[in-house]
Amino acid sequence: MNEDLGEPGRESGLPPLVGHSPGVLVMGSFPSRMSLSAGRYYANPQNHFWSVMRSILTLEGEGIPEWEIGLKDAGIAVWDVIASRRFQPGSMDRDICDEEINDIQGFLAAYPTIRCICLNGGKAHQSFRRATRGIPLPSSIGVYPLPSTSPANARYTLQQKIARWRVLLGYLGQ
C-alpha cells in the first residue's frame, strides 16, 4: 500500500514514468490498488493499457518493466492527474474523493516537447478539465479524452480501444 506518511488517511499516487524528451503524455486518474502495491502503472493484468500499447507500438520484452522502457524510448510519458486522495479500500474511479491534483503545468514546463495529452478514461478527463480550468495550455498541445483501458470499461472492445488510442502515433512521428 502506498499510504502517504505526511497526512494520515491519504494515499499518494506514483511518480511520473518519463524519458528524456516525450512527445505524448498519457494521464490516468489514479493508480489501482494493484498498481500501487506493485509500484508500476497499469499493473492489473486485466487492464488493457499494455495490450493497447503493445498493439500500437513495438514494445520488446516479456513484462511491464521492459514495456516501460519501450514507452519512454518511443517518447511516451505516463502520469496521473490525481496526486493523492483520501484512502479508500477499492480501486474504482467513482469512489475517489478528496483528490489533490498533480502539478500538470509544472510538468509541461519541465517537458516542453509534449505535444499531446491522452486522457485515459472519463475520470481522468473530468479531473484534468477541473485542474486546468482557467489555466491556458499551450496551443501546440492536443488534448484527447480516450476510452478507459480499465477492465471496468466494457463499453469498448479491445480492438475499439486500440483504434481510438492510435491518435497518439501522430505525435510520435510514426
Residue pairs with C-beta under 8 A, 6 or more apart in sequence:
1 11
1 33
1 36
1 37
2 11
2 12
2 13
2 14
2 31
2 36
2 37
2 39
3 10
3 11
3 87
4 10
4 11
4 12
4 84
7 84
9 86
9 87
10 84
10 85
10 86
10 87
10 98
11 36
11 84
11 85
11 87
12 83
12 84
13 30
13 31
13 36
13 80
13 82
13 83
13 84
13 102
14 31
14 35
14 36
14 39
14 40
14 41
14 79
14 80
16 77
16 78
16 79
16 107
17 41
17 68
17 71
17 72
17 77
17 78
17 79
18 72
18 77
18 78
18 79
18 111
19 71
19 72
19 73
19 75
19 77
20 72
21 75
21 111
21 113
22 72
22 75
22 76
22 77
22 111
22 113
22 114
23 75
23 76
23 113
23 114
23 115
23 116
23 171
23 172
23 173
24 75
24 76
24 77
24 114
24 115
24 116
24 117
24 118
24 168
24 171
24 172
25 76
25 77
25 78
25 79
25 107
25 108
25 111
25 114
25 116
25 117
25 118
26 76
26 77
26 78
26 79
26 117
26 118
26 120
26 168
27 78
27 79
27 80
27 81
27 104
27 117
27 118
27 119
27 120
27 124
27 128
28 41
28 42
28 78
28 79
28 80
28 81
28 120
28 121
28 124
29 80
29 81
29 82
29 93
29 96
29 120
29 121
29 123
29 124
29 127
30 80
30 81
30 82
30 85
30 93
30 96
30 99
30 123
31 41
31 80
32 43
32 44
32 47
32 91
33 89
33 90
33 91
34 43
34 44
34 91
35 41
35 42
35 43
35 44
37 43
38 64
40 64
40 65
40 68
41 49
41 64
41 68
41 78
42 49
42 50
42 64
42 149
43 64
44 91
44 151
46 151
47 149
47 150
47 151
48 149
48 150
48 151
48 158
48 161
49 120
49 149
50 59
50 64
50 67
51 158
51 162
52 149
52 158
52 161
52 162
52 165
53 59
53 67
53 70
53 71
53 76
53 165
54 67
55 162
56 162
56 165
56 166
56 168
56 169
57 70
57 71
57 74
57 76
57 174
58 70
59 66
59 67
59 70
59 71
59 74
60 66
60 70
61 67
61 69
61 70
71 77
71 78
74 172
74 174
75 113
75 171
75 172
76 168
76 172
77 111
77 114
79 102
79 107
80 102
80 124
81 101
81 102
81 104
81 119
81 124
81 127
81 128
81 131
82 96
82 99
82 100
82 101
82 102
82 127
83 100
83 101
83 102
83 103
84 99
84 100
85 96
85 97
85 98
85 99
85 100
86 97
86 98
88 95
88 96
88 97
92 152
93 121
93 122
93 123
93 150
94 123
96 123
99 127
101 127
101 130
101 131
102 131
104 128
104 131
104 132
105 132
105 135
108 114
108 137
108 138
108 141
114 141
115 140
115 141
115 142
115 171
116 141
116 142
116 143
116 144
116 167
116 168
116 170
116 171
117 128
117 137
117 141
117 142
117 143
117 144
118 144
118 146
118 165
118 167
118 168
119 125
119 128
119 143
119 144
119 145
119 146
120 146
120 148
120 149
121 146
121 147
121 148
121 149
121 150
121 153
122 145
122 148
123 148
124 145
124 148
125 145
128 143
137 143
142 171
144 167
144 168
146 161
146 164
146 165
146 167
147 153
147 155
147 156
147 160
147 161
147 164
147 165
149 161
149 165
153 161
156 164
